[in-house]
Amino acid sequence: MTEDRPVGAREAARRRVRAALAGAARTLVAENGYDDTTIEMIAERAGVSRRTFFRHFETKDAVLLHFYDELGDEIAAKILDQGDDVPAWIAVANAFAVIEEFLSLATDRVAHSQLARIIDDSPRLHAARNHRRRHNVERAARALLERESRAGREMSPLIASAVAGSAFSCLYSAEKVYLHDASADATDTFVTVATGLFEQIGLAQAYSLASAEAQG
């Protein structure tokens, strides 16, 4: 991932090691399966010691799910980078473009697809992923509030949470497609889902207005 904001040398090195370990874990799990991938194998593939692994991650699960931590960081940063004239929902949607960077290599897409299947089949990993997803929605909502405040606009935490939550719901619905279909484009799939959501909201609004007029 490219860095839009300057970071110190120590932090940059820490991020590189964590990214290398996470990438090695995804690739090895795709090649060997979850049970046959060990922490020692991950450390060796990343070119670090077992001790270094445990300085960055407590468990194999944590390194496998680090993708969602990275994604949350990137999305929150991209939301803040959007121009003040961009509507809040669009700012979140635009931030999702970072997913294409994560999936830019075919090998990465295969590894992510395999990992998604493993997570779906494991109640423990599934619960851990959902925890990270909820955390990412909260981070995005906080970024929206900061952005709106910067622009001199008011937005309640409730609305920020709803905006972020609806956008992420579209993302996670799209994820079920583009992580399991190599021909599917992540951005196009997200736009299709979001467009369908807005159409349904429009229909609901029209129905509510018609009902109110009929009763009045």
GIKAVEN-V710439 format. One record per backbone hydrogen bond with DSSP energy under -0.5 kcal/mol. NH is the residue of the N-H (numbers start at 1). CO is the residue of the C=O. Records with the same first field share a line. If there is no record, write none. Layout:
BEGIN
NH = CO + CO
END
This chain:
BEGIN
4 = 2
12 = 8
13 = 9
14 = 10
15 = 11
16 = 12
17 = 13
18 = 14
19 = 15
20 = 16
21 = 17
22 = 18
23 = 19
24 = 20
25 = 21
26 = 22
27 = 23
28 = 24
29 = 25
30 = 26
31 = 27
32 = 28
33 = 29
37 = 34
38 = 36
42 = 38
43 = 39
44 = 40
45 = 41
46 = 42
47 = 43 + 44
48 = 43
53 = 49
54 = 50
55 = 51 + 52
56 = 52 + 53
57 = 53
63 = 59
64 = 60
65 = 61
66 = 63
67 = 64
68 = 65
69 = 65
70 = 66
71 = 67
72 = 68
73 = 69
74 = 70
75 = 71
76 = 72
77 = 73
78 = 74
79 = 75
80 = 76
81 = 77
82 = 78 + 79
86 = 83
91 = 87
92 = 88
93 = 89
94 = 90
95 = 91
96 = 92 + 93
97 = 94
98 = 95
99 = 96
100 = 97
101 = 97
102 = 98
103 = 99
104 = 101
109 = 105
110 = 106
111 = 107
112 = 108
113 = 109
114 = 110
115 = 111
116 = 112
117 = 113
118 = 114
119 = 115
120 = 116
121 = 117
122 = 118 + 119
123 = 121
126 = 122
127 = 123
128 = 124
129 = 125
130 = 126
131 = 127
132 = 128
133 = 129
134 = 130
135 = 131
136 = 132
137 = 133
138 = 134
139 = 135
140 = 136
141 = 137
142 = 138
143 = 139
144 = 140
145 = 141
146 = 142
147 = 143
148 = 144
149 = 145
150 = 146
151 = 147
152 = 149
153 = 148
160 = 156
161 = 157
162 = 158
163 = 159
164 = 160
165 = 161
166 = 162
167 = 163
168 = 164
169 = 165
170 = 166
171 = 167
172 = 168
173 = 169
174 = 170
175 = 171
176 = 172
177 = 174
178 = 174
179 = 175
180 = 177
181 = 177
184 = 181
189 = 185
190 = 186
191 = 187
192 = 188
193 = 189
194 = 190
195 = 191
196 = 192
197 = 193
198 = 194
199 = 195
200 = 196
201 = 197
202 = 198
203 = 199
204 = 200
205 = 201
206 = 202
207 = 203
208 = 204
209 = 205
210 = 206
211 = 207
212 = 208
213 = 209
214 = 210
215 = 211
216 = 212
END
